[in-house]
Amino acid sequence: MRILLADDHADVRWALRIFLREHLGLTVVGEVEHTDTLLVEALTLQPDLVVLDWELPGRPAGEIVDTLHRQQDSCQVVILSHHPELQQAALQAGADAFLCKTAPPQHVLAVLGELGARQASRRPQAG
């Protein structure tokens, strides 16, 4: 699964990149810190998954989720936030999943594993 990380904090992107590689063997294909850059990079890189900070500078995250899904319908979007109370708003905005930045690693692995399985089931079967 190809992942694009979108968070304005370099330390969060670094931790996610390391975590995803070490625990799930996933590839981070790009990192951005603003919504304008995110949309350009998503078009260029065609990620399978975008991990999007709800408070990323620029356009509102709900609008970005919609735009990402329209640009590439197979792309999944996970909203990331320090505020667990935003989960319902994120899911109503069209996010495929929500992760709180304080969630235990096992929860992050479970959510991303489920999204990976969903992504694999969407791929055409060879044969």
N, C-alpha and C positions, 0 to 999 in steps of 0.2 A: 504494500500500500504506500502510495506517494503522498507525503504530508506537507502542507504549507502552514507554518506557524505565524500567527498574527497577534503580536503583543508588543506594547510600547516599552516593556521592560526587558532589556537584554538578558538579565539574569534569569528571568522566567523562561525565555526562549531557550537559553543554554540548558537549563535544568530539564525542560521538556525534551529537547533534542537528545540529550544523554539518556534520559529515562526510556524514551521510545526505542532507541537503538539497542540499549542493553537488555531491556525486559521483553520487548516484542519483536526485535529485529526489523523495525520499520525504518524507512528512509525519509528523512526530512529533505525535501527538494528546494525549499526556500523559506526565508524569514522576512517579515515586514513589520513596520512599526506605525503605519498609518493606513487608513482605508483606501485612499487614492492609489497607493502603491500596491495594496492588496489586490485590487481588481485587475490591475495591469499584470501583476505576477501570476494571478490565477489563470488569466487567459493564455499567458505564455507557457506556464509550467503544466497546466492541466492536472492539478492534483486530484487524488481520490478523496482526500479529506483535508478540510481547513479547520484548524483549531483557532477560534476567533475570540479574543478578549472582548467582552461586552462593552467595556469602556475604551476601546481603541479610538484614538483621536481621528476625527473626520466625521463622515456620515454616520447616522445611527446604525447600530448593529442589526436591528430588524430589517432595515432597508438593504443592508449589505447581504444578509442571508438570502433574501429574495433575489437579488441581483446575481449572486453566485449560483443559485439553483437554475436561474434562467440561462446563464452563460454556459453551464455545463450540468445537465440534469443528473448525471451520475455522481457528481461531487457531493459528498456528505459534509455537513457543517456541525462542529461541536462548539458550543458557547462555553467560554471559560470566564469565571468571575469569582471574586472574593465574597460575593453576596449571595448566599444560597436562596434567599427570598426572590431572586430574579429568575429562578428556574422556570416557573410557569410562563412568565413573559417571554423567555427565550424560546420555549417550545411552541408557544402560540405564534411567535414570529417565524416559525418554520424550521428552527434548528432540529437536527436529527438527534441530538443529545445535549446534555448540560453537565458540566463538571465544575465543582467548586474547587478553587485553588487550594483549599485546606482539606480536600478529600484524602482519605488514606490511599496509599499506592494500590492496594488490592481493588478498590473501587474503580480507580482510573484504568487498571488493567482489564477489569470486567467490562466496562463501558466500551473501551477501544477494541477489545476482543470481539464483542458483539457487533460493532460497526464493521470490523474486518470481515466477519462471517457474512454479514449482510452484503458487503461489497463483492465478496467472492461469489455469492449466489446470483448476483446480477450479471456476472460475466458470461458470455456465450460459451457453451461447452464445445471443446474440440472434438472432431470426430466425424 
